[in-house]
C-alpha cells in the first residue's frame, strides 16, 4: 500500500474568504491567511503519526463590533498547497483516491453559529471537501492582537465522511478515520 494522508479540514478545516459581510452597519471583517497563521492536520498511517498543513488559505471573520458570537467565519483552503514535509505523501494526498485536487482544488468552511462556552467559543458550520458538505463543530479561543485577533482552536473530522481515502485506503486499520485539524490564525 502506498502512503497517503488526508485533510478533513475544516477545518475548521479546517476558514477562508468569499463570504459577504453581515448586514449590520457595525459589522467589522477581519482577514487572514497563511502569511499570519497556519492550519495543521494530524493523521496516522499504520503506526506512524504525520502532521501536514497548507501554504495557501484565506480566512474572513465578520462580527458585530465587540460581539464575536454574533459573527460569521468563512475559510477557503487551497488543497494543492498541502505540505507534509514528505514529497511522496504530498502527492498521495492530492491523488484521486484522497483529496482529488484535480477535481476539487479547495475545501471550504462556512459558519452556522458561534456560541460562548466559558472563555472559549463553540463553532458549528458546514465543511465542504471533495464536493461533500457536512455539518461539523469545533472549539476556539479568541484573543486581541495588534488591533486584530488571534484565533486558535481545533476540530476533529472523519475523513471517510468526505470520501477521502477511497478504494484500498478506506481501510481504517491502515489509515484511521479520525483526523485532528488545528488552526492558529492572525486576523486583521
Buried (B, 14 or more C-beta within 10 A) or exposed (E): EEBBBBBBBBBBBBBBBEBEEBEEEEBBBBBBBBEBBBBBBBBBBEEEEBBBBBBBBBBBBBBBEEEBBBBBBBBBBBBBBBBBEBEEBBBBBBBEBBBBBEEBBBBBBBBEEBEEEEEEBBBEBBBBBBEEEBEBBBBBEBEEEEEBBBBBBBBBBBBBBBBBBBEEBBEEEBBBBBBBBBBBBBBE
